[in-house]
Amino acid sequence: MVRASITLVETSSQGHIALVFDANFHITDSTGKIVASTSDDVDASVAKIGGANKDRIITVAFSQDGSLFATCNNEKTVTIYNTADWTAVRSLIIAKRATAITFDPSGAYLLIADKFGEVHRTPTALSADEVASKPELLLGHVSIVCDVKMSYGSPSYVLTCDRDEKLRVSKYPNAYNIQSFGLGHTEFVTTIATAQFAPNNAVTGSGDGTLRLWDISSGQLVQTVDLQELLEPYYTDGRVRMGVSNFEDRNAATQRYGVLRVRSIEGQRMFVAAVERFPVVVVLSFGEGPALANVRVVDVARPVADVAVLGDRIVAAYAPPSGETDSDDLAVVLEPTNGDLTTDVTLSAALNALSTQQIETAAPAPSIYVWGNKMYMDPPKDDED
């Protein structure tokens, strides 16, 4: 038996850390102490979160003020919690499987992106006499929507990216008014990051191995950062293994640099990215121009499954161990120290001391090149296809 790994990590402006493992999650404070959990395997003093998910949680989000937390699972159940007491304030079944969720700036609505290319929104709370209605359709793509984010400042935009290599910027809440398209990626776009320090810009990551900086009002591509130039040594010295060419993996036996997640580090005016299979986080400063500068690769010893930002600190959740020599640590936390990034030993130790659940084997996470491949909706009939 082994300890289940963290599949998603999310942080709030109130200092909470959400650690998702399969169908459960822990909520910790900024010291790594569990304050609430859906798991039964916690102390009696920990608040037990009701409305627990019965299937794997696939996406989570905090509202901008940290007062709400939402989850969506593989059964298409969306649950919204009040973070003051961790009670479920809303639960609903959506029609299509979600890929990403985010709250609008007011926290009054939750936006839900799905695998059928649509983004809906639903109220986060209903009055006593209000009847729940179907989520409102905001916008549509012609392929899987991979991520959804809100811009900062005014006017307000909703940003979406898809499997067909594009970024879309739509006015909010009248999202049928398209402000711009960001064109330039050559593979599916996995992730979007917006920042308060850069209200007119967004950074995207893609299966094409690039991070791209955009002007969101015009859709102009401002800058491209090619990760191959930074990360190729990890392939050449064997620290990262190539994938295999089958439907389950699709990370073909070539060098690939698929970006899993990009986040903003507000206090440092930086962005941080996690790259599939790489034991690193990539940190970029946001400077005048605008431009991404001082690109650094920070080695974190094991491949990263997800990354989040807690104040000035980076929380990187580890992918499942790939061999007997790997530790079963859940995460590592990096903090700025004299212009460098070093391990926050105390918080890292606290997170790694947490129990998740015992499972038979730690299965590797499916490659993003599986759903990124255009055959995703029509799997082959046999392994030779």
C-alpha positions in Angstrom: 0.0 0.0 0.0 1.2 3.5 -0.8 0.0 7.0 0.0 -2.2 8.7 -2.6 -0.5 11.7 -4.2 -2.0 15.2 -4.5 -3.6 15.7 -7.9 -4.6 19.4 -7.5 -3.5 22.2 -5.3 -5.3 25.5 -4.9 -4.7 28.5 -2.6 -6.8 31.3 -1.4 -6.3 35.0 -0.5 -7.1 34.1 3.1 -4.2 31.7 3.3 -5.9 28.4 2.8 -4.4 25.6 0.9 -6.6 23.0 -0.8 -5.0 19.6 -1.4 -7.0 17.3 -3.6 -6.5 13.5 -3.7 -8.9 11.5 -5.7 -12.4 12.1 -4.4 -11.3 13.9 -1.2 -9.5 17.1 -0.2 -7.9 18.6 2.8 -8.0 22.3 3.6 -4.9 23.6 5.6 -4.0 26.9 7.0 -0.8 28.7 5.9 1.2 26.6 8.3 0.1 23.3 6.8 -2.3 22.4 9.7 -5.5 20.7 8.5 -8.5 22.9 9.4 -11.2 21.0 7.4 -11.4 17.8 5.3 -13.7 15.5 3.5 -11.6 12.6 4.6 -12.5 10.4 7.6 -8.8 9.8 8.3 -8.3 13.1 10.3 -8.4 14.1 13.9 -11.7 14.7 15.6 -10.8 18.3 16.0 -10.7 18.9 12.3 -14.0 20.2 10.7 -15.6 17.5 8.7 -16.8 18.8 5.3 -20.1 17.5 4.3 -21.5 17.0 0.8 -18.4 14.9 0.1 -17.7 13.9 -3.5 -18.2 10.3 -4.5 -15.9 10.4 -7.5 -12.6 11.9 -8.5 -12.4 15.7 -8.2 -11.2 17.1 -11.5 -11.2 20.9 -10.9 -11.4 23.3 -7.9 -11.3 27.1 -7.3 -11.4 29.7 -4.6 -13.3 33.0 -5.0 -11.1 36.1 -5.2 -11.9 37.1 -1.6 -11.4 33.5 -0.4 -14.9 33.3 1.1 -16.0 30.5 -1.3 -14.5 27.3 -2.5 -15.9 25.1 -5.4 -15.2 21.6 -6.6 -16.4 19.6 -9.6 -16.0 15.9 -9.9 -16.1 13.2 -12.5 -19.8 12.6 -11.8 -20.5 16.2 -12.9 -21.4 17.3 -9.4 -20.5 20.9 -8.6 -20.3 21.8 -4.9 -19.8 25.3 -3.5 -18.6 25.7 0.1 -18.6 28.7 2.5 -15.0 28.8 3.8 -16.1 30.4 7.1 -17.5 27.1 8.4 -17.0 24.8 5.3 -20.7 24.1 4.9 -22.0 23.4 1.4 -24.0 26.4 0.2 -24.9 25.0 -3.2 -24.7 21.7 -5.0 -25.8 21.0 -8.5 -25.5 18.4 -11.3 -24.2 19.9 -14.6 -25.1 18.4 -18.0 -21.5 18.0 -19.3 -18.2 17.1 -17.8 -16.3 20.1 -16.6 -12.6 20.9 -17.4 -12.1 24.1 -15.4 -14.0 26.4 -13.0 -13.5 29.9 -11.8 -15.5 32.5 -9.9 -16.3 35.9 -11.3 -14.8 38.9 -9.6 -17.8 39.5 -7.4 -18.1 35.9 -6.3 -21.7 35.9 -7.2 -21.3 33.5 -10.0 -19.3 30.4 -10.7 -18.1 29.9 -14.3 -17.9 26.3 -15.6 -16.0 25.2 -18.7 -16.6 21.8 -20.2 -15.4 19.2 -22.7 -18.1 20.1 -25.2 -16.6 23.6 -25.7 -19.1 25.6 -23.6 -18.8 27.9 -20.6 -21.8 28.3 -18.4 -22.3 30.3 -15.2 -24.4 29.6 -12.2 -25.2 31.7 -9.0 -23.1 30.8 -6.0 -26.1 31.2 -3.7 -29.9 31.1 -4.0 -32.4 32.9 -1.8 -34.9 30.9 0.2 -37.6 31.4 -2.3 -35.5 31.2 -5.4 -35.8 28.1 -7.7 -32.6 26.7 -9.1 -32.4 27.0 -12.9 -30.1 25.6 -15.4 -26.7 27.2 -15.6 -26.6 30.1 -18.1 -24.7 29.6 -21.3 -22.0 32.3 -21.6 -20.0 31.3 -24.7 -19.0 28.5 -26.9 -15.9 27.1 -28.6 -15.9 24.4 -31.3 -13.5 22.1 -29.3 -12.7 21.3 -25.6 -12.3 24.4 -23.4 -9.2 23.7 -21.4 -9.2 26.6 -19.0 -11.2 29.7 -18.0 -10.0 32.7 -16.1 -11.3 36.2 -15.3 -9.3 39.4 -16.0 -8.5 42.0 -13.4 -9.5 45.7 -13.6 -12.2 47.2 -15.7 -13.6 46.4 -18.2 -14.0 42.8 -17.1 -13.2 40.0 -19.5 -13.5 36.2 -19.4 -10.6 34.4 -21.0 -10.9 30.9 -22.3 -8.5 28.6 -24.2 -9.1 25.4 -26.2 -7.8 22.3 -27.8 -7.7 24.2 -31.2 -4.6 26.3 -30.2 -6.4 29.6 -29.4 -7.1 32.0 -26.6 -10.4 33.8 -26.7 -11.1 37.1 -24.8 -14.8 37.9 -24.3 -16.5 40.7 -22.5 -18.2 39.8 -19.3 -21.0 39.2 -18.6 -22.1 39.7 -22.2 -19.6 37.1 -23.5 -21.2 36.9 -26.9 -19.2 40.1 -27.5 -15.7 38.8 -28.4 -13.0 41.3 -27.6 -10.1 39.4 -29.3 -8.5 36.1 -30.2 -5.0 35.2 -29.3 -3.5 33.1 -32.2 0.0 31.7 -32.3 0.1 28.4 -30.3 0.6 25.3 -32.5 -0.8 22.8 -30.0 -3.7 22.7 -27.5 -3.6 25.6 -24.9 -3.8 24.1 -21.4 -3.7 27.0 -19.0 -4.2 30.8 -18.6 -2.8 33.1 -15.9 -4.0 36.7 -15.3 -2.5 39.0 -12.7 -3.5 42.1 -10.8 -0.1 43.6 -11.6 -0.7 43.1 -15.3 -4.4 43.8 -15.9 -4.0 44.2 -19.6 -2.0 40.9 -20.1 -2.3 37.2 -19.8 0.1 34.3 -20.0 -0.8 31.0 -21.6 0.9 27.6 -21.6 0.5 24.9 -24.2 1.4 21.5 -25.5 3.6 23.2 -28.0 6.2 23.7 -25.3 5.9 27.5 -25.0 4.7 30.2 -22.6 3.2 33.2 -24.4 2.4 36.7 -23.2 -0.6 38.4 -24.7 -2.2 41.8 -24.8 -5.8 40.8 -24.0 -7.6 43.8 -25.4 -6.1 43.4 -28.9 -5.1 39.7 -28.9 -1.6 40.7 -29.9 1.1 38.1 -29.1 3.7 40.1 -27.1 6.3 37.4 -26.4 7.0 33.7 -26.7 9.2 31.8 -24.3 10.4 28.5 -25.8 10.8 25.9 -23.0 12.9 23.6 -25.1 15.9 26.0 -24.9 15.6 25.8 -21.1 14.7 22.2 -20.4 16.3 20.1 -23.2 19.2 19.2 -20.9 16.8 17.2 -18.7 16.2 14.9 -21.7 19.8 14.6 -22.7 21.1 13.6 -19.3 18.2 11.2 -18.6 16.5 13.1 -15.8 13.3 13.1 -17.9 12.2 10.1 -19.9 10.4 10.3 -23.3 6.9 9.1 -23.5 5.5 6.3 -25.6 3.3 6.4 -28.7 0.1 4.8 -27.6 -3.4 6.1 -26.9 -3.0 6.0 -23.1 0.0 8.2 -23.2 0.3 10.0 -26.5 3.4 11.7 -25.2 5.3 10.2 -28.2 8.9 9.1 -28.1 10.1 12.6 -28.8 11.0 15.6 -26.6 7.9 17.3 -25.4 7.4 20.2 -23.0 3.7 20.3 -22.2 2.8 23.1 -19.8 0.4 21.9 -17.1 -0.3 25.2 -15.2 0.7 28.8 -15.0 0.1 31.0 -12.0 0.8 34.6 -11.0 2.9 35.5 -7.9 1.4 38.9 -7.1 3.8 40.2 -4.5 6.8 39.4 -6.7 5.4 40.4 -10.1 6.2 37.0 -11.4 4.6 34.0 -13.1 5.4 30.3 -12.3 4.8 27.3 -14.6 4.7 23.6 -14.1 5.7 21.3 -17.1 4.6 17.7 -17.5 7.1 15.1 -16.4 9.8 17.7 -15.5 11.1 17.9 -11.9 11.1 21.7 -12.1 9.1 24.9 -11.9 9.8 27.7 -14.3 9.7 31.2 -12.9 9.5 34.4 -15.0 9.6 38.0 -13.9 7.1 40.5 -15.4 8.9 43.7 -16.5 8.5 46.8 -18.6 7.5 46.5 -22.2 5.7 44.4 -21.1 7.9 41.4 -21.2 8.7 38.2 -19.4 12.3 38.3 -18.2 14.8 36.6 -15.8 13.5 33.2 -16.7 14.7 30.7 -14.1 14.4 26.9 -13.9 14.2 25.7 -10.3 14.8 22.0 -9.7 12.4 20.4 -7.2 13.7 16.8 -7.4 10.5 15.1 -8.7 8.0 15.8 -11.5 5.3 18.3 -10.6 1.5 17.5 -11.0 0.3 21.0 -10.1 1.5 24.3 -8.8 -0.2 27.1 -6.8 0.9 30.3 -5.1 0.5 31.2 -1.4 1.5 34.8 -0.9 5.1 34.9 -2.1 5.5 31.1 -1.8 5.2 28.5 -4.5 3.4 25.2 -3.6 4.3 22.4 -6.0 2.4 19.1 -5.7 4.4 16.1 -6.7 3.3 13.6 -9.4 3.0 10.0 -8.1 6.4 8.4 -7.5 7.8 6.6 -10.6 10.2 4.3 -8.9 11.1 2.6 -5.6 13.9 5.2 -5.0 11.5 8.1 -5.1 10.2 9.5 -1.8 6.5 9.6 -1.2 6.6 13.3 -0.4 3.4 15.1 -1.4 4.7 18.5 -2.1 7.5 21.0 -1.8 7.2 24.7 -1.0 9.6 27.4 -2.3 10.1 30.8 -0.7 12.0 33.9 -1.9 15.3 34.3 -0.1 17.8 37.0 -1.0 16.6 37.1 -4.6 16.7 33.3 -4.9 14.1 30.6 -4.4 14.8 28.1 -1.6 12.8 25.3 0.1 10.5 26.4 2.9 11.5 23.5 5.1 8.9 24.0 7.8 5.8 24.2 5.5 7.1 21.5 3.2 7.5 19.2 6.2 4.0 20.0 7.5 2.4 19.2 4.1 4.4 16.0 3.7 3.4 14.8 7.2 -0.3 14.8 6.1 -2.2 11.6 5.5 -4.2 11.2 2.4 -5.4 7.7 1.7 -3.8 4.3 1.2 -4.0 2.8 -2.3 -2.6 -0.3 -3.9 -0.4 1.4 -6.4 0.4 4.9 -7.4 -0.8 5.0 -11.0 0.9 7.7 -13.2 -1.4 10.6 -14.2 -2.6 10.5 -17.8 -0.6 12.7 -20.2 -2.1 15.9 -21.3 -1.3 14.7 -24.8 -4.1 12.2 -24.5 -7.0 14.7 -24.3 -5.0 17.2 -26.3 -4.9 14.9 -29.3 -7.7 15.4 -31.7 -8.8 11.7 -31.5 -9.7 12.2 -27.8 -13.4 12.0 -28.4 -13.1 8.9 -30.7 -10.6 6.5 -29.1 -9.1 3.8 -31.3 -10.6 0.3 -31.3 -7.4 -1.5 -30.6 -3.9 -0.6 -29.4 -2.4 -0.5 -32.8 -4.4 2.5 -33.9 
